[in-house]
Amino acid sequence: MSSPANSGGAVETFLQFVRAINSHDVKSVMALMASDPLLVDSLGNRMSGSPSMEAGWRGYFATCPDYWIQTDDAVAEWHVFADNRPVYEILARRKP
C-alpha cells in the first residue's frame, strides 16, 4: 500500500488548501484542516480549535482582502514571514 504522500494524496490536499486560501473559501479551508488545528503566526501568537480558527480566517480575509499565497515547489517546511506593519496600519484605521 502506498502512502498518501507517494500517491499524490498529500500533495493534492495541500494544493486544495492553497486554492481554498487564495479563494478566501473559509468553508473549504476548514474542511482541509485537522479537527483541532493550531496556528502560530509570525509574531508567535497561538490560536487553536476549529471555532477560533474559522473566526480567525474570516477576520483575516476581511482585513486583508488581497491576501494570497504562492507555492513554487513541494513543501517540506512552512514558515510564515510577514511584514506586519501593513496589517497594523489597516487595524489602526478601523473604528473601535
KAVENWO-V25198 format. One record per backbone hydrogen bond with DSSP energy under -1.0 kcal/mol. NH is the residue of the N-H (numbers start at 1). CO is the residue of the C=O. E is the energy in kcal/mol with one decimal. If there is no record, write none. Layout:
nh->NH co->CO e->E
nh->NH co->CO e->E
This chain:
nh->7 co->3 e->-2.2
nh->9 co->4 e->-1.2
nh->10 co->4 e->-1.2
nh->12 co->8 e->-2.9
nh->13 co->9 e->-2.4
nh->14 co->10 e->-2.3
nh->15 co->11 e->-2.5
nh->16 co->12 e->-2.4
nh->17 co->13 e->-2.2
nh->18 co->14 e->-2.4
nh->19 co->15 e->-2.5
nh->20 co->16 e->-2.6
nh->21 co->17 e->-2.4
nh->22 co->18 e->-2.8
nh->23 co->19 e->-1.5
nh->24 co->21 e->-1.4
nh->25 co->20 e->-2.6
nh->26 co->24 e->-1.2
nh->29 co->25 e->-2.4
nh->30 co->26 e->-2.8
nh->31 co->27 e->-1.9
nh->32 co->28 e->-1.3
nh->39 co->47 e->-2.8
nh->41 co->45 e->-2.4
nh->44 co->41 e->-2.0
nh->47 co->39 e->-2.4
nh->49 co->37 e->-2.1
nh->53 co->49 e->-2.5
nh->54 co->50 e->-3.0
nh->55 co->51 e->-2.1
nh->56 co->52 e->-2.4
nh->57 co->53 e->-2.7
nh->58 co->54 e->-2.4
nh->59 co->55 e->-2.5
nh->60 co->56 e->-2.7
nh->61 co->57 e->-2.8
nh->62 co->58 e->-1.9
nh->63 co->59 e->-2.4
nh->64 co->60 e->-2.9
nh->67 co->64 e->-2.1
nh->84 co->82 e->-1.1
nh->88 co->84 e->-2.6
nh->89 co->85 e->-2.5
nh->90 co->86 e->-2.1
nh->91 co->87 e->-2.5
nh->92 co->88 e->-2.3
nh->93 co->89 e->-1.4
